[in-house]
């Protein structure tokens, strides 16, 4: 992808109180692409929006915290309205290395897949998740692999590239607005979208994960299992 101007590609970044990190994330992305950057502030109470705009991104402000999935969906809806054909979704905290953007977007732009899911594990990289989270990834990766019939190593990856058809699907009511992870991969499979994991570089997050603590992982597991169950019951 390089530095050529890609007016049909948007980088969508959901952000919640990422002041001090969002500017460096945007500057890092700028080293690898001139695609438009859309930051969706999910009710941030710090200086996230001003820092994002000062770094050259377009910033959308949600009035209060709606959740990671809702912020992402807002970005997809905005990108569709503005006529973007492709999107790259990334986290705001620098966990997703922008050097992998080309690896993600190229097979989607070339119509090899509808979605490329960045995996921190399939390439044998050095990423190390905390034990509890790692067990959760393995567990939901196993379930997703069984249901989809293909090996899924990183079901919680938020580093993805997708085309307009998938953006339209993500903009629908079917998209979960809290934790869009393994359940979304299963939805893609059931809807007949072409998807594949590709190796990417990820770093340990500078901030605490949304799955951190004791209560949040238990709640996440319950919600994800329920969402997968409902997804399997839903008519295609």
N, C-alpha and C positions, 0 to 999 in steps of 0.2 A: 504493500500500500504506500509505503514511503511517505514523502512530504507532498505528493501531488494533491491538489484540491479535490475532495470528493464531496460535492454538494448534495449527493443523494444518500450520504451516510451520516448518522447522528450517534454520538456517544452519550448514553444516558446514565447518569450517576445519581442514585438516591442518596440523600445525606441527612443525617440528624446530628446536630451539634458537632460538626466536624471542623470548627474553626481551629486554625493552627496546622491542619492537615490537608484541607481541600485545595489550597493554592498550590502546594507542592505536587499533589496528585495531578492537577490540571497541567502544570508545567511539564511533568513527566510525560503525559499523554501527547503534548505538543511536540515532543522530540520525535515522535513516530507517526503522527498523522495530522493533517490539517482539517480533518472532519469537524463539523460543528459539535460543541460540547454543551449538553443540557443538564444542568444540576437541578434536581428536584428536592428542595428543602422541606423535610417532613415535620413542619412545625418547630424548626430549630429556634432556640431561645438565645443563641450566641451570635457570633459575627459570621456565620457560615455564608450567608447570602452575599454580603458585601465583599468578602474575600473571594468568593467564586466569580463575581462580576469583575472585580479588579484584576483577576487573573485571565479574563477574556472569555469566560463562559456565559451562556444565557442561564439565568436562575429563575426558577418557578417557585413561588412560596405557597405551601399549603397552610391553612389558617391554624391548624393544630396537628398533633402527631396522630397519623392514621395507620402507620405500620409500613414496613419495608415493601410489601407487595403493592399496597395502595400507591406508594410513591413511585414505584416502577411503572405501574399501570398508567399513572398520570403522565409520565414521560413518554410512554408508547402512544397514548392518545394525542398528545401534543405533536409528536413526530409524524403521526399519520395526517393530522390536520395541515402540517407544513409541507407534506408531500415527500417525505423521506422514504426511500425504497428499502433501506437497510438500517439496522441499529446494532450497536455494541453496548451491552450493559456491563457496568463495572462498579465496584465498591469505591467509596470516597476516601477510605483510610489508607490507601497505598498498598493494600494487600495484593491487588492484581497488578502484575508487572506489565506496563504498557508495551514492552518489547514483544509481547505475545499477541498484540492486536492483529498483525498481519496474518499470523498462523490461524487465528479465528475467522477473520472476515473473508479471506481469499476463497475458501471453498464455498461459502455462502454466495458471494458475488458471482462466482463462476457456476452457480446453480448445481453444485454437487450435492448440497444439503440445504434444507430449510433452516436448520439450527445447528450451530457448532457449539458444543458445551466444553468449556475449558476444564481439563482435569489436572489437578496438582499431583496426581498419583500415577497416571498411565505412562508418564515419561520417565518414571524412576527418579524424580527430583528429590530434593532434600527437605521438603516441607514436613514439619512435625506438628500435628495437632495434639491438644491435650487428650489424655486417655479417654475420658468420658465422651468427648466429642468424636474421637476416632472410632470408638465402639458404635456410636450412633450412625456414623457414616458407613461403616461396614454393614451394619444391620439393614439400613434403608437401601444401601447399594445392592445387597443380596436380594431383598424383596423386589426392587425395581428390575434387577437383572432377570429374575424368574418371570415376572409379568411381561416384560418387553421382549424376552428371548435374546437379549444381547448384553454383553458385559458392561456394567456401569460401575465405575470406580469412585466417582465423586458426585453423589446425588445432591449435595448441598451447594454446588458451585454457582456463584452469582456472576461468573465471568463468561459471557455468552455473546455470540453473534447470531442475528436472525434476519430473515427477509420480511417483506411487507405482509405476506400471508400470515405469518406467525404473529407479527405485531397486531394484526386485526383480531386474531384469536385471543391474544393476551389482553386486548382491550375489551373483550366481552365479559359477561357476567360469570363465565366459567372459571376465570382466573382467580386464584385465592389471594386475598388481600393481606394476609398476615405472613405466612411462611411458604412462598412458592418454591418448593424444592423437588423432592422425589415425586410428589403428586403431579406436578406439572410435566415431568418427563413421561409419566404414565399417560397423562392426557394427550401429549404429543403422539405417543405410540398409538393410542386408540383412535385418534383423528387421522392417522395415516401420514403424518408429517415425517420427512426424512431428517434424521438427526444422528449425530455421531460425536463422541468425545474426542477431543484433540489435546495433546499434551501442551500445557502452558506453565509459565513460571508464576508461582505465588509465594508471598512472604507471610510470616506470622503477623497478624493484625496488630497495629500500634495500640488499639483500644480493646477493651473487653468485648468479647463476642456477645451477640444477642442471645446466644445459647448458654451463657456463663451462669455460674452459681449452681444452686441445687434445685430450686423450684422450676426455673425456666427450662432446663433439659427435660424434666418429667412432663411439664406442660407441652413442650414441643413434641415429644414422642406421642403423647395422647392425641394431640391435634393432627399430627401427620398421619397416624394410623387411621384416625377417623376420616380424614380427607381422602386417603387412598381407598378406603372402604366405600365412601360415597361415590368416588370417581368410577370405581368398578361397577357400582349399581346403576350409574347413569347411562342412559341410552346413548349410543354413538351418533 
